[in-house]
Amino acid sequence: MKNKKTLTPVEVAELLDLPLVTIQRWEHQGKIPYKLVRNEKWYKKQEILDWARLHDIMIREEVARRSVQSGNLLSQAIERGGIYYHVGGKDIITVFQNSLECLPYLKNSDRELILNALLNREELASTAIGSGIAIPHTRERLDLGLNGICIPVLFLENPVEFNAIDGMPVFVLFMIFTASTGDHLKILSRIAYTLKNQEILSILSGRNQQDNLLSQILKIEQEIKK
Amino acid sequence: MNRKLKNKYSRVRTAVQEFLINLDSRFKLGIIGFIVGITSGLAAVALNFGLHYFSRIFHQDNNVFFQFALPVFGLLATVVLLKYVIKDFGGHGLPEVIHSISLKGGRIKFRSSFSKLLGSLITISTGGSAGPEAPVVVSGAAIGSNFAKLFKTDERIRIAVSGSGAAAAIAAIFNAPLAGIIFTMEVIIGEWTPVYLLPVVIASVTGTEISRILNGNQIPFSHRGFDVSIVDINAALGLVILCTIFSLFFIKFLRSTSYKLEQYLPNALWRTVAGGIPLAVIIYFLPQVRGEGYEFVEKLITGQFHEGVVLIALVVVFKVVATSLTLGSGGAGGVFAPALFIGSATGFLFFSLVKLIAPQIPLNDSGLYALMGMSGMISGILNAPLTGIFLIVEITNGYDAILPLLLVSFLTPTLVGFFEQHSIYHYELVKKGFLQRPRTDGRILADIRPIELLEKDQISIHPDILLKDLIPVIKRSKRNYYPVLDRSEDRFLGMVYFNDIKEFIFDETLSNTILVEEVMHTDLITVSLSDSLPDIQRKFDDTNLWSLPVVEDDKFQGLISKATMLDLYRKELKVQTDS
């Protein structure tokens, strides 16, 4: 639809996020501009866009642009965040410090703030969700100037005690950086779903196959979509 | 051969349609306004000519019996023609035009383009007291509407074109282009926007020019110019009171006459006879009230009437009675000319009364008061002050009386408004809910059809499942209410609201024992797709719910929610504001 210059009534209905019957009524009442070609109604896309702007009617593409594509949410976030191995540290504080050091896209001025926010959240309740995995995140959403959701995956050199529900020491962190609560909720549910998958768990613990992690998560996410 | 011709015709028609629809809308409106102006102007001139011609023939014979029987037979002929031959409605017909423009997208029957013309020709030329303006407006609007229909234009254009027909009609009758435009915008369309103004102005100019070509550029009531003094401006305030009284008298008497006649005499022909006989008596003894009465108006304006207070008072009262009888008993014609007549007589009456009671007050001229009275009466009866002013200024060709005219035309409808909120044209429509002005709540609700609000993305459930089986449904669903359908026939049984069941669903024992049918609401108010939106709105108000199930023949169709309604309502409002 992007490159087309003319639209059918159905496409206009989709574009304006309105029922087709409303578009047909507007045609009939003369409220929306169209052309008649061989007894069929056609719309010029540019004309419709101008008309919508004039009447302050939202266009679906704009609506869509505002919310994140929920397709391969997690794999994209991990791709953005990056996967890091052999992160050193003997307790939560040093692990976090070293982790944040790894991430090149964080501004130096932000690191201190993020560290405190992460520790603050851990004090309240552990983010270790069992099976040696933790999902550290901050209580409030921080706008770090990142381009979308960002989830760095950090494998630790030595497992660290995290007060997990199952008591197991944590060996991998999925740090979550999001700017909006909506995204945060979506990504949480996606992580919870993905990390239940046995194959993922075995990839995470079996260190030699860790390169497959991203492709495996992508596979799971694409299955959800179906 | 015939078929070939037909094919060719339809191809040409499609090509013309395509060409017209794809034209720039402003250009298109201009062209259509021009064509409608010509046809509507011709209709006006034709009726005017017919009226003069037949009046002369009918009133040559001075036989008493003939003169007495003429109005009755004229009315009967009108009723038979309109009701039984052409099968159109009686009365003045303007409310129907306004209704069609307000709610029916400007659709007017083709037969209306000539039925009223013929009817009023008979009624008025045989002596019935009514005006030719409304019939010409109706036929002008009908010509416009059917022209638009022929080319399958959309509703907005059809409304504009119907309005243009009306404007051209008034403009051509009175040789008054501005009055035509203003009458159409103020009374008929009710919205001053460029889309409507453009064709209306063009049609009005065209209609006036047609009438000038055929009739010459005559000013209907040319006068000799007035030197308005401050005394006259003050006296205008007194005239306002008299105009208000007679406006109210006219409005109420006209309404109750037709109402009573209809109530007591359901048969149309008997009603005509019962109304026609007293009318004939009145006309016999007071021939001034006969027909459209413009000759008498002219006499008043030019100061050729000298018969005194009593006669003029009788003329005012009996013109109201005669007009009410004519229209109430099925005659065709409008109240425009009678209003002008009564107005001029009221003005003259006021002048005579003041002269009688306080002869020392230096009032200007009886003609000036006749003009002011006309303006006040048109404004008061039609609730259209601008029409009142511009019509009088144009048909008398003078701005010198503008100050008292302004006062009378704006104060009279204000005073009338204390007792009567709607104009003579709008009253019936408002009562039936047929008058919806653009950009009002009622108009927007009338435009949106319930099917446009139908939401179908609910997940329906069956009554015999356990609450715990509802959990996957809740996870999948975007909504927190679930329609319950019969397992075999898809019959709608009720609704389950998440709010009601949340305490059960989180309790393992309860969610394993309780069935959906035990927690569903069955005593629900449902709506149908054939309900009007105001009805649905009322159900929302009554139930205080945010969404109502739509059920058609026991089948669940979906839900209509207040939120969706607000969303579409706002978009509709934005679209109604003109481009």
Interface residues (C-beta under 8 A of the other chain):
Chain A: L18 P19 V21 T22 R25 W26 E27 H28 Q29 G30 K31 I32 P33 K35 L36 V37 R38 N39 W51 L54 H55 D56 I57
Chain B: T14 Q17 E18 I21 N22 S25 G105 T153 D154 E155 R156 I157 D447 I448 R449 I451 E452 L454 L568 K571 K574 V575 Q576 T577 S579
